[in-house]
Amino acid sequence: MEKQLILVPSVTYAMKAKKILDKYRLRSYIERTPKTHQVNSCGYCLFVPENTQTAHEILLRHGVKIIGRVAREGV
Amino acid sequence: MIYLDNSATTFPKPDSVKIALVQSLNKYCAKPGRSGHKMSLDTAKKIFECRQSICKLFNIDDESKVVFTSGCTQSLNTVIKGILRKGDHCVISCIEHNSVLRPLEKLKSHGVSYSIATVYPNDADKTVDSFRKCFNEKTKLVVCTHASNVFGFRLPVERICALAHSNGIRFCLDAAQSAGVLPINVSEHNYDFVCCAGHKGLYGPMGIGILIVNTEDLPDTLIEGGTGSESQNYLQPDFMPDRYESGTLNIPGICALNSSVEFVLKKGIENIHKYEINLLKSVYDNFSRIKKVKLYNKRPDINSFAPVLSFSVEGRNSEEVASYLGKNYGIAVRSGLHCSPLAHNFMNTIDEGVVRISPSVFTTYNQINKLIFAIKNYI
């Protein structure tokens, strides 16, 4: 299963990432990071239900710092 | 009261700004980016919205380049003290505010030196050349005001920035007096740093300022602490804007600033500038016909001036004039040295000071006429 949660270091990056993906018409949602992964992140992450890898690459191209990808529980 | 001290702080504030300030305490009163609840996320969204508005105003390509500070002074201190190290040299103009001069004086004891470039108010070529002559192999930074906070004349900052870059020197624009009044295009002119206050031409409240960091070579931090990010790391985050935003941000200030920046965008900077300069032209034309009134510049125009005009009255101290206007006509102006001894030394007004008039979009021609009437009666 694709890891659909993109972990970013700050809530500003989460917002910036969502704005970029909106431009590419890729659906994304800012969500609370699962507790087990909160150590390195800001507490918020980006849930990209479809084309997560594409979204990941787009964000990297736009200078968004990504600190990891994890699977979303219940998906 | 007729308020003509808008260079210090704009007053009144737009109603939308007052509403946003109060609303923030009801709707956006949580720690952004840390706690997981809805209000925390809503607050973070509001802050991001403000970063977006600022990007629009200054043509910045990335919201994370926008740092919130307590004011322009903190922004300037962050740049100056974050870059300059022992042996480094800095160049400033001869009309800089104490918020530039004093940090540099402090750094002198740490082995930092600085030079002061002479400004030629009506000659951009000579001014740029003056900066060029101050550069040496140790020069790391140029800090330059966009416009004099006392006399209003603009500096050719776009050219000075380009000159600095061609010499491998970084450029910091002090936009305390120009943000919201003069166009500032960060992407086009590639300023490394822009420092502004929220409470002046941007019509926000006091206690909120902006630092634009448009470079990947980040200055050292002035303060460190909790950012809500990389919390396991003992060291300050190295990414923007968290690197410079330790502690709880001034959320009410940011919410109000967002609204005030929208107000400025809606009015249009060109319109604001043109209107205020026209008000000052009226003052200038009338004052220039009064023998005992001394003016220090040529007639204000939109190409050469920010909307600030200073004058003095022969035989009277500037404090006396301001006091007379306040007591007899309820006119609020600023007298004295305006925290800019450099500018007053340059213009030979250090002993008596000057009276400064600075209008806002809320100033009316009727108010300006009352000022003119008051000064005519005073002579």
Interface residues (C-beta under 8 A of the other chain):
Chain A: P9 S10 V11 T12 Y13 M15 K16 K19 I30 R32 V39 N40 S41 C42 G43 Y44 G63 K65
Chain B: P32 G33 R34 S35 G36 L41 A44 K45 I47 F48 R51 Q52 D62 E63 S64 T227 G228 S229 E230 S231 Q232 P237 F239 P241 D242
